[in-house]
C-alpha cells in the first residue's frame, strides 16, 4: 500500500473537516520524507501543521485523532523499514543525521547541497590536477631592462642633489621630504628615501 492509498482509505466515510486535516498531515509527512527528515513524531507533525489546520499534539493523541495517528504511524513505520533496508554507506553528510533539530538539519542539508553544487561548478572550470601558473609581470623584466639607464640615474640623482635644492631654495626634512623657503611641502615625506633606495638597487 502506498501513502496515497493509505490516505484514501482513511478518508472513506470521514467528515469534510477530517478529510482536510488528513490531507494536511499527508502533505507535511511527504515534505518530511522528501527532505530526508526522519522525524514523524506526533509533536513534530502537530507543530509543523499548526498553521495548516492540524490539531495540537494532545488532540491528535485523543480518541478523535485515531485516523490521524494511523496516517502518521504509516509514514513512521515505512521510514523505519526503509532505513533498515538501506545499506550503511558512509558519506560526507553523515554528520547531518546527528542533528536532532529538524530545522537545523534542513538548513544543513541545503548548505551541503549548495556546497556540492559549487564544487562541481569549479571542477568544470578547473579539472582536478590542472596546473595553474601565475605570472607576476612586475618581475618579468630581465636584469638589463630593470636597471636604470644612465640618463634616468642622473635625473634621480639631480632631484636629491644640493645643487637642485639650492637652485629652488628647497631643503630636506628629517622625514625625507623637500620643502620650500616658506616651509611648504614640495615633495612628500619619504620621497628622498625612495629615490636613494631606487638608486642603490637599480
Legacy VTK file of the C-alpha trace (Angstrom):
# vtk DataFile Version 3.0
C-alpha trace
ASCII
DATASET POLYDATA
POINTS 202 float
0.000 0.000 0.000
1.320 3.399 -0.994
0.988 6.518 1.170
-1.696 7.800 -1.206
-3.640 4.536 -0.844
-3.467 4.846 2.932
-4.757 8.407 2.728
-7.692 7.446 0.524
-8.581 4.572 2.801
-8.711 6.831 5.864
-10.750 9.450 4.001
-13.570 6.996 3.371
-16.681 7.927 5.379
-14.743 10.781 7.054
-16.201 14.242 7.597
-15.020 17.103 5.355
-13.106 18.562 8.278
-11.365 15.259 8.971
-10.545 14.860 5.270
-8.951 18.321 5.191
-6.881 17.519 8.279
-5.776 14.158 6.845
-4.653 15.850 3.632
-2.718 18.471 5.595
-0.968 15.764 7.650
-0.255 13.797 4.483
1.405 16.849 2.860
3.554 17.500 5.931
4.665 13.860 6.149
5.534 13.840 2.441
7.585 17.004 2.903
9.461 15.385 5.774
10.134 12.341 3.624
11.327 14.387 0.629
13.671 16.388 2.853
15.140 13.207 4.272
13.984 14.108 7.777
13.150 11.007 9.818
11.079 12.741 12.463
7.431 11.640 12.188
6.509 12.124 15.830
3.051 13.438 16.695
4.560 16.503 18.361
6.590 17.412 15.270
3.739 16.898 12.798
1.397 18.949 15.014
3.944 21.755 15.265
4.662 21.840 11.520
0.952 21.733 10.693
-0.215 24.279 13.242
-0.942 26.903 10.575
-2.419 24.361 8.174
-5.299 23.218 10.316
-3.605 20.274 12.029
-4.816 19.860 15.655
-2.468 20.192 18.604
-0.473 17.167 19.701
-2.812 16.457 22.610
-5.816 16.395 20.276
-4.021 14.013 17.916
-3.454 11.642 20.832
-7.136 11.640 21.812
-9.636 9.081 20.550
-10.871 11.513 17.878
-7.357 11.614 16.414
-7.172 7.891 15.725
-7.199 8.216 11.931
-4.601 10.991 12.082
-2.291 8.851 14.203
-2.750 5.940 11.797
-1.556 8.066 8.883
1.413 9.429 10.833
2.301 5.914 12.038
2.224 4.651 8.453
4.916 7.144 7.447
6.951 6.443 10.590
6.823 2.646 10.044
7.650 2.991 6.336
10.609 5.204 7.206
11.966 2.677 9.727
11.586 -0.158 7.216
13.330 1.861 4.516
16.167 2.715 6.881
16.748 -0.944 7.727
16.837 -1.930 4.064
19.347 0.748 3.100
22.992 -0.367 3.250
25.185 1.604 5.611
27.194 3.743 3.224
29.481 6.375 4.675
29.141 9.814 3.149
30.401 13.318 3.835
26.932 14.327 5.027
26.582 11.622 7.711
27.084 14.221 10.423
23.876 15.947 9.340
21.833 12.950 10.518
23.142 13.524 14.038
21.384 16.907 14.214
18.269 16.497 16.336
16.585 19.802 15.473
14.598 19.325 12.205
15.004 22.934 11.099
18.739 22.931 11.698
19.033 19.603 9.896
17.167 21.001 6.888
19.396 24.102 6.777
22.492 21.899 6.986
21.231 19.768 4.097
20.559 22.860 1.973
24.025 24.268 2.632
25.657 20.897 1.931
23.807 20.714 -1.389
24.868 24.262 -2.305
28.482 23.475 -1.419
28.423 20.320 -3.535
26.962 22.253 -6.485
29.621 24.971 -6.144
32.436 22.414 -6.013
31.029 20.682 -9.079
30.925 24.001 -10.925
34.538 24.729 -10.004
35.615 21.318 -11.328
34.007 22.207 -14.657
36.248 25.256 -14.993
39.366 23.790 -13.378
39.528 19.963 -13.578
41.356 18.283 -10.658
45.122 18.076 -11.193
45.223 21.056 -13.530
48.371 23.120 -13.166
47.767 26.849 -12.768
50.693 29.187 -13.412
50.514 32.732 -12.082
52.751 35.244 -13.784
53.806 38.398 -11.970
54.546 40.773 -14.835
56.155 43.231 -12.482
59.001 40.774 -12.058
59.098 39.572 -15.666
61.722 42.071 -16.827
65.258 40.791 -17.124
68.100 42.407 -15.213
69.061 44.666 -18.127
65.573 46.093 -18.579
65.093 46.555 -14.839
68.237 48.653 -14.397
68.102 52.419 -14.627
69.650 53.961 -17.711
72.438 56.477 -17.176
70.051 59.290 -18.105
67.396 58.071 -15.615
70.022 57.721 -12.909
71.319 61.278 -13.443
67.755 62.627 -13.268
67.113 60.947 -9.911
70.494 61.967 -8.540
69.765 65.578 -9.509
66.451 65.589 -7.592
68.190 64.847 -4.306
71.329 66.857 -5.012
72.330 70.026 -3.145
72.508 71.825 -6.497
68.799 71.173 -7.148
67.802 72.136 -3.612
69.820 75.388 -3.649
68.515 76.395 -7.078
64.919 76.255 -5.887
65.512 77.133 -2.253
64.410 73.679 -1.151
65.572 71.941 1.958
65.290 68.329 3.136
63.476 67.498 6.390
64.033 64.605 8.753
61.001 62.952 7.170
62.621 62.684 3.759
60.502 65.437 2.208
61.523 68.603 0.395
60.084 71.956 1.491
60.430 75.442 0.021
61.526 78.637 1.755
58.017 79.024 3.205
58.233 75.545 4.689
55.591 74.336 2.218
55.973 70.699 1.202
57.062 70.286 -2.409
57.933 66.578 -2.425
56.087 64.415 0.078
57.592 62.517 3.016
59.912 59.593 2.167
60.428 60.861 -1.391
64.152 61.403 -0.829
64.497 57.994 0.831
62.625 56.337 -2.054
64.881 57.922 -4.642
68.022 56.872 -2.737
66.702 53.301 -2.488
65.976 53.210 -6.223
69.482 54.437 -6.985
71.034 51.796 -4.723
69.073 48.837 -6.070
68.522 49.788 -9.698
LINES 1 203
202 0 1 2 3 4 5 6 7 8 9 10 11 12 13 14 15 16 17 18 19 20 21 22 23 24 25 26 27 28 29 30 31 32 33 34 35 36 37 38 39 40 41 42 43 44 45 46 47 48 49 50 51 52 53 54 55 56 57 58 59 60 61 62 63 64 65 66 67 68 69 70 71 72 73 74 75 76 77 78 79 80 81 82 83 84 85 86 87 88 89 90 91 92 93 94 95 96 97 98 99 100 101 102 103 104 105 106 107 108 109 110 111 112 113 114 115 116 117 118 119 120 121 122 123 124 125 126 127 128 129 130 131 132 133 134 135 136 137 138 139 140 141 142 143 144 145 146 147 148 149 150 151 152 153 154 155 156 157 158 159 160 161 162 163 164 165 166 167 168 169 170 171 172 173 174 175 176 177 178 179 180 181 182 183 184 185 186 187 188 189 190 191 192 193 194 195 196 197 198 199 200 201
